[in-house]
Amino acid sequence: MSTLSPINPKPFLRDLINKKIVVTLKFNKTQYKGVLVSTDNYFNLQLSDAEEFIDSQSKGKIGDIFLRCNNVLWIGKDLSEKSGSVSADSAPAEATRGANAVLEAQETEISQDAAPPQTAT
């Protein structure tokens, strides 16, 4: 069983500044690829040279954008070499491992709560 190793989001985002990232929104299967310019204490994001993708299809370059924190589902490094389409496969492995670790921890916690206490005989 893997252990949960949480990642502090502030240093994670700070390390992504001036790097190309992919931001997936919660709604409409929308993603943005661009260079992370800045973030604040609320995790709002400013991107430059942004490109919009809906249903994995490029809708074109839109330049500088500001994304409000409550719309963001996940953020990761842009691992794709080509532009034109972004898929869920471009999500960084760390994000996938982190999500799986959280699910495993929750399942373990639930199963431990549901199990009756063992008594010595």
Phi and psi restraints in degrees (value plus and minus 20) as a CYANA .aco file:
   2 SER   PHI    -101.9   -61.9
   2 SER   PSI     134.6   174.6
   3 THR   PHI    -119.3   -79.3
   3 THR   PSI     131.6   171.6
   4 LEU   PHI    -100.3   -60.3
   4 LEU   PSI     104.0   144.0
   5 SER   PHI    -142.9  -102.9
   5 SER   PSI      76.4   116.4
   6 PRO   PHI     -85.8   -45.8
   6 PRO   PSI     129.4   169.4
   7 ILE   PHI    -132.1   -92.1
   7 ILE   PSI     107.5   147.5
   8 ASN   PHI     -91.9   -51.9
   8 ASN   PSI     102.1   142.1
   9 PRO   PHI     -88.2   -48.2
   9 PRO   PSI     -50.5   -10.5
  10 LYS   PHI     -84.8   -44.8
  10 LYS   PSI     -71.3   -31.3
  11 PRO   PHI     -84.5   -44.5
  11 PRO   PSI     -53.8   -13.8
  12 PHE   PHI     -79.1   -39.1
  12 PHE   PSI     -69.1   -29.1
  13 LEU   PHI     -88.0   -48.0
  13 LEU   PSI     -58.5   -18.5
  14 ARG   PHI     -79.8   -39.8
  14 ARG   PSI     -58.6   -18.6
  15 ASP   PHI     -89.6   -49.6
  15 ASP   PSI     -40.7    -0.7
  16 LEU   PHI    -108.4   -68.4
  16 LEU   PSI     -27.8    12.2
  17 ILE   PHI     -82.0   -42.0
  17 ILE   PSI     115.7   155.7
  18 ASN   PHI      49.9    89.9
  18 ASN   PSI      -2.0    38.0
  19 LYS   PHI    -139.6   -99.6
  19 LYS   PSI     136.1   176.1
  20 LYS   PHI     -97.2   -57.2
  20 LYS   PSI     109.3   149.3
  21 ILE   PHI    -149.8  -109.8
  21 ILE   PSI     146.5   186.5
  22 VAL   PHI    -139.3   -99.3
  22 VAL   PSI     110.3   150.3
  23 VAL   PHI    -138.6   -98.6
  23 VAL   PSI     103.1   143.1
  24 THR   PHI    -122.3   -82.3
  24 THR   PSI     110.1   150.1
  25 LEU   PHI    -108.1   -68.1
  25 LEU   PSI     141.5   181.5
  26 LYS   PHI     -91.8   -51.8
  26 LYS   PSI     -42.5    -2.5
  27 PHE   PHI    -141.0  -101.0
  27 PHE   PSI     131.9   171.9
  28 ASN   PHI      42.7    82.7
  28 ASN   PSI      -0.9    39.1
  29 LYS   PHI      31.5    71.5
  29 LYS   PSI      22.9    62.9
  30 THR   PHI    -121.8   -81.8
  30 THR   PSI     117.1   157.1
  31 GLN   PHI    -152.5  -112.5
  31 GLN   PSI     132.0   172.0
  32 TYR   PHI    -147.0  -107.0
  32 TYR   PSI     115.0   155.0
  33 LYS   PHI    -134.2   -94.2
  33 LYS   PSI     113.8   153.8
  34 GLY   PHI    -198.2  -158.2
  34 GLY   PSI    -197.0  -157.0
  35 VAL   PHI    -112.6   -72.6
  35 VAL   PSI     106.2   146.2
  36 LEU   PHI     -92.4   -52.4
  36 LEU   PSI      97.2   137.2
  37 VAL   PHI    -110.6   -70.6
  37 VAL   PSI     -66.9   -26.9
  38 SER   PHI    -179.5  -139.5
  38 SER   PSI     144.6   184.6
  39 THR   PHI    -165.2  -125.2
  39 THR   PSI     142.0   182.0
  40 ASP   PHI    -143.6  -103.6
  40 ASP   PSI    -193.9  -153.9
  41 ASN   PHI     -87.2   -47.2
  41 ASN   PSI     -35.2     4.8
  42 TYR   PHI    -115.3   -75.3
  42 TYR   PSI     -21.2    18.8
  43 PHE   PHI      50.5    90.5
  43 PHE   PSI       6.0    46.0
  44 ASN   PHI     -88.2   -48.2
  44 ASN   PSI     130.8   170.8
  45 LEU   PHI    -145.5  -105.5
  45 LEU   PSI     120.8   160.8
  46 GLN   PHI    -137.1   -97.1
  46 GLN   PSI     104.2   144.2
  47 LEU   PHI    -136.9   -96.9
  47 LEU   PSI     126.2   166.2
  48 SER   PHI    -135.2   -95.2
  48 SER   PSI     140.8   180.8
  49 ASP   PHI      30.5    70.5
  49 ASP   PSI      21.2    61.2
  50 ALA   PHI     -98.6   -58.6
  50 ALA   PSI     127.5   167.5
  51 GLU   PHI    -147.4  -107.4
  51 GLU   PSI     117.2   157.2
  52 GLU   PHI    -119.0   -79.0
  52 GLU   PSI     118.0   158.0
  53 PHE   PHI    -147.3  -107.3
  53 PHE   PSI     110.9   150.9
  54 ILE   PHI    -146.1  -106.1
  54 ILE   PSI     107.9   147.9
  55 ASP   PHI      33.0    73.0
  55 ASP   PSI      22.1    62.1
  56 SER   PHI      46.1    86.1
  56 SER   PSI      -8.6    31.4
  57 GLN   PHI    -131.1   -91.1
  57 GLN   PSI     111.3   151.3
  58 SER   PHI     -86.0   -46.0
  58 SER   PSI     111.7   151.7
  59 LYS   PHI    -124.2   -84.2
  59 LYS   PSI     -17.5    22.5
  60 GLY   PHI      91.8   131.8
  60 GLY   PSI     147.5   187.5
  61 LYS   PHI     -95.9   -55.9
  61 LYS   PSI     119.1   159.1
  62 ILE   PHI    -144.5  -104.5
  62 ILE   PSI     -21.2    18.8
  63 GLY   PHI      61.3   101.3
  63 GLY   PSI    -154.0  -114.0
  64 ASP   PHI    -104.5   -64.5
  64 ASP   PSI     112.9   152.9
  65 ILE   PHI    -158.8  -118.8
  65 ILE   PSI     140.6   180.6
  66 PHE   PHI    -143.4  -103.4
  66 PHE   PSI     106.1   146.1
  67 LEU   PHI    -131.8   -91.8
  67 LEU   PSI     104.3   144.3
  68 ARG   PHI     -95.2   -55.2
  68 ARG   PSI     120.1   160.1
  69 CYS   PHI     -75.7   -35.7
  69 CYS   PSI     -59.0   -19.0
  70 ASN   PHI     -91.9   -51.9
  70 ASN   PSI     -26.7    13.3
  71 ASN   PHI    -114.0   -74.0
  71 ASN   PSI     -31.3     8.7
  72 VAL   PHI    -107.8   -67.8
  72 VAL   PSI     108.3   148.3
  73 LEU   PHI    -110.3   -70.3
  73 LEU   PSI     -71.5   -31.5
  74 TRP   PHI    -172.6  -132.6
  74 TRP   PSI     141.2   181.2
  75 ILE   PHI    -153.2  -113.2
  75 ILE   PSI     118.2   158.2
  76 GLY   PHI    -175.6  -135.6
  76 GLY   PSI     147.9   187.9
  77 LYS   PHI     -85.7   -45.7
  77 LYS   PSI     125.2   165.2
  78 ASP   PHI    -100.1   -60.1
  78 ASP   PSI      88.7   128.7
  79 LEU   PHI    -116.7   -76.7
  79 LEU   PSI     -25.4    14.6
  80 SER   PHI    -100.1   -60.1
  80 SER   PSI     123.3   163.3
  81 GLU   PHI    -107.3   -67.3
  81 GLU   PSI     -48.0    -8.0
  82 LYS   PHI    -134.3   -94.3
  82 LYS   PSI     131.3   171.3
  83 SER   PHI    -118.7   -78.7
  83 SER   PSI     146.2   186.2
  84 GLY   PHI     108.5   148.5
  84 GLY   PSI     -55.9   -15.9
  85 SER   PHI    -175.2  -135.2
  85 SER   PSI     127.5   167.5
  86 VAL   PHI    -148.3  -108.3
  86 VAL   PSI     113.1   153.1
  87 SER   PHI    -143.8  -103.8
  87 SER   PSI     152.4   192.4
  88 ALA   PHI     -82.7   -42.7
  88 ALA   PSI     -42.9    -2.9
  89 ASP   PHI     -86.6   -46.6
  89 ASP   PSI     -37.3     2.7
  90 SER   PHI    -102.5   -62.5
  90 SER   PSI     -21.6    18.4
  91 ALA   PHI     -85.1   -45.1
  91 ALA   PSI     118.2   158.2
  92 PRO   PHI     -84.5   -44.5
  92 PRO   PSI     127.3   167.3
  93 ALA   PHI     -80.7   -40.7
  93 ALA   PSI     -52.4   -12.4
  94 GLU   PHI     -80.8   -40.8
  94 GLU   PSI     -60.2   -20.2
  95 ALA   PHI     -85.6   -45.6
  95 ALA   PSI     -60.5   -20.5
  96 THR   PHI     -86.6   -46.6
  96 THR   PSI     -65.4   -25.4
  97 ARG   PHI     -81.7   -41.7
  97 ARG   PSI     -61.1   -21.1
  98 GLY   PHI     -83.0   -43.0
  98 GLY   PSI     -63.1   -23.1
  99 ALA   PHI     -84.9   -44.9
  99 ALA   PSI     -61.4   -21.4
 100 ASN   PHI     -84.8   -44.8
 100 ASN   PSI     -59.0   -19.0
 101 ALA   PHI     -84.4   -44.4
 101 ALA   PSI     -60.2   -20.2
 102 VAL   PHI     -83.9   -43.9
 102 VAL   PSI     -64.7   -24.7
 103 LEU   PHI     -82.3   -42.3
 103 LEU   PSI     -62.7   -22.7
 104 GLU   PHI     -82.7   -42.7
 104 GLU   PSI     -62.2   -22.2
 105 ALA   PHI     -83.5   -43.5
 105 ALA   PSI     -61.2   -21.2
 106 GLN   PHI     -85.8   -45.8
 106 GLN   PSI     -61.6   -21.6
 107 GLU   PHI     -84.1   -44.1
 107 GLU   PSI     -60.9   -20.9
 108 THR   PHI     -82.7   -42.7
 108 THR   PSI     -64.8   -24.8
 109 GLU   PHI     -82.2   -42.2
 109 GLU   PSI     -62.4   -22.4
 110 ILE   PHI     -85.6   -45.6
 110 ILE   PSI     -64.8   -24.8
 111 SER   PHI     -87.0   -47.0
 111 SER   PSI     -53.4   -13.4
 112 GLN   PHI     -90.1   -50.1
 112 GLN   PSI     -56.6   -16.6
 113 ASP   PHI     -88.5   -48.5
 113 ASP   PSI     -54.1   -14.1
 114 ALA   PHI    -101.5   -61.5
 114 ALA   PSI     -43.2    -3.2
 115 ALA   PHI     -93.7   -53.7
 115 ALA   PSI     115.6   155.6
 116 PRO   PHI     -90.4   -50.4
 116 PRO   PSI     129.7   169.7
 117 PRO   PHI     -85.0   -45.0
 117 PRO   PSI     122.2   162.2
 118 GLN   PHI    -110.0   -70.0
 118 GLN   PSI     118.0   158.0
 119 THR   PHI    -137.5   -97.5
 119 THR   PSI     128.2   168.2
 120 ALA   PHI     -97.9   -57.9
 120 ALA   PSI     119.6   159.6
